[in-house]
Amino acid sequence: MQVLLSAKNLSFEIFDKKVLENINLSIKKGDRIGLVGKNGEGKSTLLKILGGLVKPSKGDIQFNSTSFYLPQIDFSLFSENCSVNEFISRYEISWLLVKIALNKWFNIEIPPNQSIKTLSGGEFIKLQLAIAQAKNPKLLLLDEPTNHLDIEGLEVLQRFLNSPSKTYVIVSHDPFFLDMVVNHIWELNEGKLHKYGGNYSFYKQQKELERLARERDYKAVKKELERAKQSLERERKRAARSKREGRKQAHDRSMSAMERGYFKNRASETAGKQESKFDKIIKEKEEKRALLKEKKQRGAHIFFENSIDQSKRLLVKIENGSLSIDNNLLIDDINLKIYYGERLVLVGKNGSGKSTFVKVLSGENEKIKMNGKFELYNNVNVAYVDQKYNIINPNLSVYENLLHFNPYFSYALARQQLGRFLFSKESDLNKKADTLSGGEAARLVLAIVTSKPVDLLILDEPTNNLDIETLDIIAEALVDFNGAMIIISHNIYFLSRIKIEKAYIVNDKKIKKMMSLPSEKKEFYDEMVKLIKTP
């Protein structure tokens, strides 16, 4: 099999911090590799090195083919006065080739003179994928392309990646999507690269076997440590007896001074050697136990302060509702009831009006009114989290952001609330918001909006830019949330984790309820794709 790229002893350091360390790898034609790991582990850096965009601190790379790096969305581009055609010209490719790829793969048209900043996140990703197809490299390096794509876009990306000629490394935090497109998993952890055959589900099975093996090793080392300590205690008692005998012989006047000194020194030396031997064994066992214990610890868990169970309480009622912007109808004939404790997902194409609908529902968009009968019942507390976490002030600390939203909190209450969301240290509280990782920002937003009682929690694409470990932590917390929940998401893995009960499809300017919600993730996904495509 043709090797497209190989690397030996790759390392990368920045500000004296080791990001990647002694990595060896090769990519063969037909490889479809999912690159996973926590945020900040260096996944993007490794992709850029493999794409020739960043030089490693040391190590050798052999490039045997052309490659193309498709980066994460850089939202700073959306502030530039740059047309689509000007953006494409940076890649030294013609607009005609990109247009053909857009039509073939995504069935969309984007005018070349349209401003980049007017594109949605999904449209921008599709434009970048069209550029990648037009460049037609032998190796694709994809950095989180699944973010911001709707269900239909994900289906097209799946077809695109599964075409026979494709070889790629993809970073994605969507395990369900990875299961459908990869045949290898590479995991970055503490600078080291660990390789697994198979898809993401197989990788998780292997990780569980490794965890069970570590647990067995931990128990075995713990027993060995106890035995070593018992042996040391027995040796100390034996040495004490030996010393006493040595002292008796040292005072035996029937012996010469040389003989008395010999017995005294032999007892001390023997005791010292044996004690040193057991001390060394105990130290080694304790170090091994500490290492295994650290790896064996369970992940962190955040939790909500829930209100008293109010099952069957009606929170929202909409009859014959409609949404319009500047006389342009977005969604019509809305009929919906939401009860306390219900969980529903809202899915649909990018630009179908999902985000506008939930903003109106939450009261965040006062400029757009819901026509028809719209009732938000008395004393219903709504918490809304948007895609970009706009509730966070980047110039304030974690603690100050919470106080800005809820100024009546005492210091003790603020610490308690933030502690529930894993901000427990003083340094965590004082951290500036603009330095937070994606996962930390998500946790802070949830800590802020739930610092007051919540009956209805609305989340707009909460999984974007979250690593899978943080996604799991937030999913566990949402499972324990008692109130009603409306979520906009296309992450099937996440939706299955938080036990969504109902699905509503926004399509053809209507909100349609899915007749039944399949328990299997693949069936759930296929059903949503089918409904979105049905006029």
DRENGUNU-627911 format. One line per field, with one value per residue (C-alpha): residue in one letter; x, y, z; residue number from 1. Coordinates in Angstrom, 3 decimals. Layout:
<nodes>
res (A,...)
east (X,...)
north (Y,...)
up (Z,...)
n (NUM,...)
</nodes>
This chain:
<nodes>
res (M,Q,V,L,L,S,A,K,N,L,S,F,E,I,F,D,K,K,V,L,E,N,I,N,L,S,I,K,K,G,D,R,I,G,L,V,G,K,N,G,E,G,K,S,T,L,L,K,I,L,G,G,L,V,K,P,S,K,G,D,I,Q,F,N,S,T,S,F,Y,L,P,Q,I,D,F,S,L,F,S,E,N,C,S,V,N,E,F,I,S,R,Y,E,I,S,W,L,L,V,K,I,A,L,N,K,W,F,N,I,E,I,P,P,N,Q,S,I,K,T,L,S,G,G,E,F,I,K,L,Q,L,A,I,A,Q,A,K,N,P,K,L,L,L,L,D,E,P,T,N,H,L,D,I,E,G,L,E,V,L,Q,R,F,L,N,S,P,S,K,T,Y,V,I,V,S,H,D,P,F,F,L,D,M,V,V,N,H,I,W,E,L,N,E,G,K,L,H,K,Y,G,G,N,Y,S,F,Y,K,Q,Q,K,E,L,E,R,L,A,R,E,R,D,Y,K,A,V,K,K,E,L,E,R,A,K,Q,S,L,E,R,E,R,K,R,A,A,R,S,K,R,E,G,R,K,Q,A,H,D,R,S,M,S,A,M,E,R,G,Y,F,K,N,R,A,S,E,T,A,G,K,Q,E,S,K,F,D,K,I,I,K,E,K,E,E,K,R,A,L,L,K,E,K,K,Q,R,G,A,H,I,F,F,E,N,S,I,D,Q,S,K,R,L,L,V,K,I,E,N,G,S,L,S,I,D,N,N,L,L,I,D,D,I,N,L,K,I,Y,Y,G,E,R,L,V,L,V,G,K,N,G,S,G,K,S,T,F,V,K,V,L,S,G,E,N,E,K,I,K,M,N,G,K,F,E,L,Y,N,N,V,N,V,A,Y,V,D,Q,K,Y,N,I,I,N,P,N,L,S,V,Y,E,N,L,L,H,F,N,P,Y,F,S,Y,A,L,A,R,Q,Q,L,G,R,F,L,F,S,K,E,S,D,L,N,K,K,A,D,T,L,S,G,G,E,A,A,R,L,V,L,A,I,V,T,S,K,P,V,D,L,L,I,L,D,E,P,T,N,N,L,D,I,E,T,L,D,I,I,A,E,A,L,V,D,F,N,G,A,M,I,I,I,S,H,N,I,Y,F,L,S,R,I,K,I,E,K,A,Y,I,V,N,D,K,K,I,K,K,M,M,S,L,P,S,E,K,K,E,F,Y,D,E,M,V,K,L,I,K,T,P)
east (0.000,1.366,2.630,1.527,3.276,5.540,7.055,9.713,10.387,8.181,8.254,6.873,7.447,6.098,7.189,9.166,5.978,6.048,2.969,4.040,6.769,8.584,5.654,6.073,3.385,2.637,-0.437,-1.152,-3.504,-7.051,-6.434,-9.328,-8.074,-10.006,-7.759,-9.187,-8.098,-8.921,-8.921,-5.394,-3.660,-2.222,-4.518,-4.600,-0.834,-0.231,-2.494,-0.661,2.697,1.432,0.198,3.600,2.225,4.143,7.689,8.237,10.808,12.540,11.912,11.677,8.682,8.621,5.989,5.167,1.972,-0.037,-2.090,-4.642,-5.349,-8.920,-8.803,-11.415,-13.663,-11.744,-14.496,-12.127,-12.644,-16.264,-15.141,-13.088,-14.389,-13.609,-15.661,-16.028,-13.937,-11.145,-11.155,-10.914,-8.025,-5.893,-5.880,-4.782,-7.822,-10.378,-13.903,-15.329,-13.866,-15.192,-18.618,-18.763,-17.850,-20.477,-23.190,-22.106,-21.646,-23.827,-26.375,-25.924,-24.871,-22.808,-22.306,-18.573,-19.090,-20.948,-19.210,-17.667,-19.148,-22.693,-22.173,-23.485,-21.027,-22.425,-22.126,-18.524,-17.629,-19.240,-17.246,-14.010,-14.915,-15.616,-12.176,-10.649,-12.448,-11.332,-7.711,-8.093,-5.172,-4.121,-4.370,-6.980,-6.378,-9.731,-9.904,-13.425,-15.448,-18.561,-19.002,-21.847,-23.079,-26.766,-27.998,-28.105,-24.617,-23.324,-24.851,-23.158,-19.826,-20.199,-20.712,-17.812,-15.426,-16.591,-15.909,-13.307,-10.450,-10.336,-7.506,-7.709,-7.086,-10.124,-10.534,-14.126,-15.917,-18.864,-18.369,-21.399,-20.018,-16.550,-18.122,-19.490,-16.305,-13.057,-11.162,-8.457,-8.422,-5.367,-5.513,-3.316,-2.728,-0.033,2.020,1.991,0.156,-1.693,-3.034,-6.108,-7.597,-11.303,-13.886,-14.670,-16.870,-14.066,-11.622,-13.939,-14.102,-10.305,-10.067,-12.451,-10.316,-7.259,-9.101,-10.042,-6.432,-5.183,-7.700,-6.435,-2.837,-3.734,-5.225,-2.239,0.296,-1.667,-1.388,2.320,2.847,1.099,3.244,6.427,5.460,4.739,8.098,9.832,8.138,9.240,12.768,12.878,11.844,14.442,17.075,16.223,16.757,19.989,21.232,20.441,22.402,25.206,25.331,25.510,28.380,30.029,30.093,31.285,34.643,35.633,36.060,38.765,38.040,38.275,35.709,33.322,33.548,32.910,29.628,28.453,29.188,27.769,24.412,24.163,25.250,22.892,19.950,20.788,21.093,17.826,15.942,17.347,16.310,12.694,12.558,13.497,10.834,8.167,9.080,8.810,5.437,4.070,5.101,3.454,0.321,0.097,0.408,-2.272,-4.538,-4.332,-5.258,-8.023,-9.877,-13.316,-13.963,-15.358,-19.102,-21.104,-24.620,-27.638,-29.511,-32.963,-36.282,-39.034,-40.482,-43.326,-44.230,-47.073,-46.948,-47.570,-44.814,-45.326,-48.289,-48.267,-51.324,-51.250,-48.048,-45.797,-42.421,-41.457,-38.483,-39.041,-42.220,-40.299,-41.994,-39.593,-41.899,-45.670,-48.436,-46.575,-48.516,-46.550,-46.961,-44.023,-44.437,-42.052,-39.612,-39.970,-36.875,-37.044,-34.589,-35.073,-33.316,-33.303,-31.164,-28.892,-30.934,-34.302,-35.106,-34.329,-32.155,-34.576,-37.452,-35.731,-34.535,-38.114,-39.223,-36.620,-37.297,-33.778,-34.998,-37.451,-37.436,-39.183,-42.622,-44.496,-47.800,-50.772,-51.447,-48.207,-48.335,-45.356,-47.093,-46.589,-43.387,-41.698,-37.954,-36.191,-32.400,-30.948,-27.450,-26.514,-23.850,-21.220,-21.769,-22.507,-23.592,-19.905,-17.997,-14.437,-12.964,-14.315,-13.121,-15.125,-16.322,-17.117,-19.165,-21.401,-21.812,-22.592,-25.520,-26.627,-25.400,-27.321,-25.062,-22.784,-19.188,-19.988,-22.989,-21.000,-18.218,-20.749,-22.461,-19.179,-17.902,-20.825,-19.415,-15.820,-14.502,-13.397,-9.943,-9.270,-7.233,-10.277,-12.475,-9.957,-9.279,-10.111,-12.958,-11.027,-8.467,-11.027,-11.048,-14.236,-15.146,-14.490,-16.597,-19.469,-19.316,-19.226,-22.279,-24.248,-23.121,-24.297,-27.714,-28.588,-27.603,-31.316,-34.091,-34.666,-37.891,-36.985,-33.393,-32.748,-29.402,-28.399,-25.652,-23.967,-21.520,-19.610,-15.882,-16.195,-13.926,-15.661,-14.667,-16.213,-19.226,-19.709,-19.423,-22.072,-24.308,-24.211,-25.270,-28.113,-29.448,-29.923,-31.659,-35.342,-36.803,-37.886,-35.191,-35.139,-31.907,-30.713,-28.098,-27.099,-24.751,-26.548,-24.160,-24.880,-28.641,-28.703,-26.692,-29.103,-32.188,-34.111,-37.775,-39.191,-37.832,-39.217,-38.031,-37.977,-38.487,-40.298,-41.257,-43.058,-42.270,-43.093,-43.087,-41.270,-43.893,-41.603,-38.087,-36.002,-33.780,-30.954,-28.672,-28.432,-32.222,-32.633,-30.177,-31.727,-35.231,-34.190,-32.404,-35.492,-37.839,-35.596,-35.476,-39.253,-40.982)
north (0.000,3.437,5.512,9.124,10.541,9.285,10.937,9.902,11.275,14.346,16.778,20.265,22.764,26.258,28.519,25.548,23.488,20.081,19.771,16.728,14.275,11.643,10.804,8.180,7.670,6.805,7.434,5.017,5.456,4.599,5.364,7.200,8.364,10.039,12.172,12.552,14.026,16.768,20.416,21.757,18.403,19.593,18.026,21.153,21.564,17.986,18.478,21.680,19.902,17.077,19.710,21.401,24.621,24.368,23.105,20.598,21.375,18.161,15.033,14.123,14.112,12.435,13.965,11.619,13.314,16.518,17.458,20.098,21.402,22.545,24.659,25.281,28.284,31.466,33.874,36.837,36.334,37.358,40.859,41.298,43.127,40.163,38.647,34.927,35.220,37.071,34.381,31.606,33.362,32.848,29.141,29.741,27.998,29.188,30.173,27.923,24.743,25.734,26.507,23.068,21.399,23.440,22.381,18.741,18.050,20.553,21.654,25.303,28.445,31.177,34.328,35.089,38.746,37.880,39.049,36.293,37.808,37.231,33.455,31.189,28.885,25.942,27.757,28.682,25.053,23.932,26.582,25.304,21.699,22.772,24.419,21.168,19.156,21.613,21.320,17.492,16.561,12.970,13.605,15.702,17.092,18.189,20.184,19.918,20.171,18.790,21.954,24.170,21.656,20.767,17.172,17.357,18.884,16.059,13.488,15.133,15.300,11.597,10.758,13.052,11.328,7.808,8.177,5.549,7.919,9.717,9.464,11.760,12.593,14.212,15.911,15.728,15.720,13.795,10.069,9.004,10.737,9.243,5.777,6.289,7.540,6.303,3.009,4.096,6.209,8.156,9.524,12.395,12.308,14.236,14.691,11.003,9.456,6.173,4.277,2.018,0.080,0.337,3.074,5.171,2.531,-0.031,2.512,3.058,-0.705,-0.885,2.066,0.302,-2.854,-0.704,0.890,-2.523,-3.676,-0.589,-1.267,-4.832,-3.574,-0.999,-3.672,-5.981,-3.219,-2.242,-5.840,-5.966,-2.725,-4.098,-7.260,-5.166,-3.047,-6.188,-7.658,-4.428,-4.512,-8.144,-7.226,-4.319,-6.640,-9.214,-6.471,-5.224,-8.738,-9.046,-5.730,-6.810,-10.046,-8.038,-5.714,-8.732,-10.189,-6.764,-6.695,-10.305,-9.904,-13.425,-12.129,-9.916,-6.251,-7.066,-9.899,-7.738,-4.952,-7.438,-8.689,-5.156,-3.828,-6.922,-6.542,-2.837,-3.310,-6.239,-4.344,-1.238,-3.123,-4.979,-1.830,0.059,-2.803,-2.755,1.063,0.992,-1.629,0.330,3.584,1.924,0.357,3.637,5.535,2.904,2.907,6.727,6.669,4.010,5.733,9.037,7.309,5.343,8.299,8.978,12.087,15.227,15.733,18.951,19.180,21.488,22.756,21.582,23.061,20.902,18.426,20.088,17.323,18.033,21.780,23.598,26.138,27.244,27.110,28.271,28.028,29.006,30.951,32.416,34.171,36.782,39.091,42.202,40.647,37.487,34.434,32.155,29.638,29.344,27.332,26.734,24.603,23.525,22.767,22.363,20.802,20.839,17.916,17.444,17.175,18.017,18.623,21.105,20.154,21.483,22.988,25.931,29.112,27.430,29.703,27.425,29.919,32.786,30.689,29.811,33.402,34.623,31.820,32.861,36.590,37.235,38.706,41.484,42.882,39.818,39.005,35.731,36.185,34.089,32.828,32.628,32.073,31.835,31.001,32.975,32.461,30.431,31.001,30.584,30.211,30.608,29.691,30.800,29.310,31.962,32.241,35.960,36.102,35.927,39.211,38.353,41.218,39.884,36.969,33.780,35.032,38.537,37.109,35.252,38.347,40.488,38.181,37.631,40.581,39.402,36.393,36.436,35.327,31.993,31.325,32.289,29.873,27.137,27.673,27.819,24.776,22.748,23.437,22.514,26.034,25.126,26.710,30.376,30.499,29.171,31.967,34.672,33.395,35.923,34.737,35.440,32.773,29.990,26.903,25.943,23.443,25.914,28.565,26.076,25.213,28.895,29.696,26.888,28.043,31.590,30.799,28.257,30.518,31.352,28.724,27.357,25.828,25.869,25.508,26.400,25.385,26.430,24.126,23.597,20.948,23.069,23.204,20.862,17.852,14.522,14.305,17.720,16.819,13.715,15.746,18.232,15.412,13.702,16.943,17.528,14.024,15.084,18.372,18.216,21.098,21.288,21.420,22.594,21.908,22.723,20.153,17.785,15.756,12.392,11.000,13.929,13.777,10.084,10.732,13.349,11.167,13.379,12.355,14.321,15.710,18.592,19.185,22.749,22.285,24.074,26.894,24.435,22.773,19.083,16.664,13.404,10.659,8.436,8.813,5.712,4.487,3.486,6.388,5.328,5.065,8.437,10.039,8.437,9.495,13.139,13.229,11.802,14.317,17.284,16.247,15.758,18.960)
up (0.000,-0.997,1.936,1.437,4.490,7.263,10.311,12.835,16.334,15.858,18.764,19.189,21.989,22.578,25.429,26.853,27.033,25.345,23.132,21.075,22.038,19.929,17.648,14.935,12.287,8.701,6.537,3.720,0.789,1.905,5.591,7.240,10.587,13.396,15.622,19.133,22.463,24.929,23.864,24.140,23.545,20.215,17.597,15.402,15.783,14.633,11.588,10.651,10.961,8.731,6.271,6.176,7.685,10.968,11.475,14.279,16.977,15.975,13.940,10.276,7.901,4.508,2.188,-0.690,-1.933,-1.993,1.080,2.048,5.553,6.205,9.402,12.070,11.510,12.260,13.286,12.857,9.101,9.577,10.533,7.334,4.301,2.072,-0.755,-1.365,-4.536,-2.690,-0.020,-2.629,-4.397,-1.258,-2.117,-5.731,-7.160,-9.703,-8.711,-11.452,-9.887,-6.447,-7.916,-9.558,-6.234,-4.343,-6.799,-6.978,-3.289,-1.447,-4.039,-3.031,-4.856,-3.228,-5.325,-5.748,-4.773,-1.530,1.631,3.764,6.917,5.627,5.416,8.153,9.898,7.921,4.583,5.370,6.173,2.889,0.998,2.547,1.686,-1.916,-2.031,-0.728,-3.427,-6.113,-4.961,-5.151,-2.852,-2.143,1.620,3.427,6.929,8.369,11.604,13.102,9.863,11.603,13.693,12.417,9.814,9.760,9.441,5.650,5.579,7.790,5.454,2.448,4.329,5.133,1.422,0.492,2.924,2.096,-1.632,-2.660,-3.483,-0.113,2.421,5.429,9.048,10.676,14.043,15.231,18.590,17.177,17.982,15.936,12.838,13.403,13.568,10.052,8.350,9.996,10.098,12.564,15.715,16.852,20.383,21.573,25.318,27.191,24.038,23.079,20.121,20.711,17.679,17.519,14.617,13.878,14.399,17.479,19.148,18.855,20.306,23.305,23.879,23.859,26.259,28.637,28.515,29.289,32.216,33.629,33.236,35.103,37.847,38.196,38.219,40.867,43.147,42.575,43.321,46.423,47.719,46.837,48.739,51.835,51.675,51.312,54.342,56.384,55.336,56.338,59.737,60.260,59.165,61.626,64.474,63.375,63.096,66.578,67.955,65.987,67.364,70.891,70.306,68.749,71.756,74.106,72.110,71.945,75.752,76.107,77.881,76.888,73.305,72.016,71.172,67.448,67.761,69.785,67.136,64.342,65.825,66.601,63.080,61.341,63.116,62.206,58.577,57.960,59.447,57.420,54.108,54.589,55.595,52.606,50.316,51.559,51.537,47.851,47.064,48.983,47.239,43.791,44.663,46.060,42.924,40.700,42.846,42.715,38.914,38.534,41.044,39.136,35.875,37.526,39.034,37.619,35.560,37.083,37.320,37.298,38.629,38.740,41.778,40.697,41.751,43.230,40.728,38.820,36.376,33.949,34.600,31.296,30.616,26.999,24.656,21.020,18.758,15.066,15.636,12.969,12.761,10.192,9.655,7.513,6.089,5.143,6.643,8.517,10.201,9.965,11.599,14.872,17.342,20.357,24.061,26.417,29.857,32.810,32.534,28.760,26.569,22.887,20.089,17.263,14.019,10.471,7.755,8.475,8.020,8.580,11.538,14.507,16.380,15.719,17.077,20.370,20.832,20.591,22.907,25.494,25.157,23.860,20.557,21.338,17.795,16.361,17.672,17.635,15.838,16.872,20.377,22.366,26.130,28.447,31.705,34.929,36.915,34.174,34.436,31.086,30.678,27.177,25.998,22.469,20.182,20.894,24.683,24.370,28.010,29.001,29.276,28.143,30.192,33.496,35.611,36.120,39.519,38.189,35.307,37.729,39.929,36.887,36.053,39.645,41.789,44.860,45.354,48.379,47.932,49.613,47.355,44.263,45.215,45.850,42.475,40.541,42.431,41.085,37.613,38.544,39.284,42.795,43.200,43.880,40.660,38.743,40.065,39.173,35.652,32.924,30.709,27.499,28.519,29.018,26.816,24.947,27.661,30.481,28.726,28.330,32.028,33.009,30.857,32.502,35.956,35.167,33.676,36.369,39.258,39.319,39.329,35.814,34.503,30.800,29.605,25.924,24.398,20.869,19.515,22.916,21.655,19.127,19.951,22.961,23.266,23.822,27.502,28.286,26.141,28.310,31.541,30.377,29.085,32.498,34.167,31.713,32.370,36.012,35.134,36.155,34.140,30.505,27.837,24.228,22.404,18.902,17.951,15.173,17.370,17.491,20.119,22.456,21.863,22.721,25.905,27.291,26.701,24.292,24.219,21.288,18.028,15.972,12.405,11.022,7.296,4.490,6.943,9.218,12.541,12.264,15.168,14.517,14.851,16.938,18.278,17.452,20.272,17.933,16.945,13.277,12.931,14.669,12.236,9.132,10.189,10.650,7.285,5.591,7.222,6.403,2.738,2.504,1.253)
n (1,2,3,4,5,6,7,8,9,10,11,12,13,14,15,16,17,18,19,20,21,22,23,24,25,26,27,28,29,30,31,32,33,34,35,36,37,38,39,40,41,42,43,44,45,46,47,48,49,50,51,52,53,54,55,56,57,58,59,60,61,62,63,64,65,66,67,68,69,70,71,72,73,74,75,76,77,78,79,80,81,82,83,84,85,86,87,88,89,90,91,92,93,94,95,96,97,98,99,100,101,102,103,104,105,106,107,108,109,110,111,112,113,114,115,116,117,118,119,120,121,122,123,124,125,126,127,128,129,130,131,132,133,134,135,136,137,138,139,140,141,142,143,144,145,146,147,148,149,150,151,152,153,154,155,156,157,158,159,160,161,162,163,164,165,166,167,168,169,170,171,172,173,174,175,176,177,178,179,180,181,182,183,184,185,186,187,188,189,190,191,192,193,194,195,196,197,198,199,200,201,202,203,204,205,206,207,208,209,210,211,212,213,214,215,216,217,218,219,220,221,222,223,224,225,226,227,228,229,230,231,232,233,234,235,236,237,238,239,240,241,242,243,244,245,246,247,248,249,250,251,252,253,254,255,256,257,258,259,260,261,262,263,264,265,266,267,268,269,270,271,272,273,274,275,276,277,278,279,280,281,282,283,284,285,286,287,288,289,290,291,292,293,294,295,296,297,298,299,300,301,302,303,304,305,306,307,308,309,310,311,312,313,314,315,316,317,318,319,320,321,322,323,324,325,326,327,328,329,330,331,332,333,334,335,336,337,338,339,340,341,342,343,344,345,346,347,348,349,350,351,352,353,354,355,356,357,358,359,360,361,362,363,364,365,366,367,368,369,370,371,372,373,374,375,376,377,378,379,380,381,382,383,384,385,386,387,388,389,390,391,392,393,394,395,396,397,398,399,400,401,402,403,404,405,406,407,408,409,410,411,412,413,414,415,416,417,418,419,420,421,422,423,424,425,426,427,428,429,430,431,432,433,434,435,436,437,438,439,440,441,442,443,444,445,446,447,448,449,450,451,452,453,454,455,456,457,458,459,460,461,462,463,464,465,466,467,468,469,470,471,472,473,474,475,476,477,478,479,480,481,482,483,484,485,486,487,488,489,490,491,492,493,494,495,496,497,498,499,500,501,502,503,504,505,506,507,508,509,510,511,512,513,514,515,516,517,518,519,520,521,522,523,524,525,526,527,528,529,530,531,532,533,534,535)
</nodes>
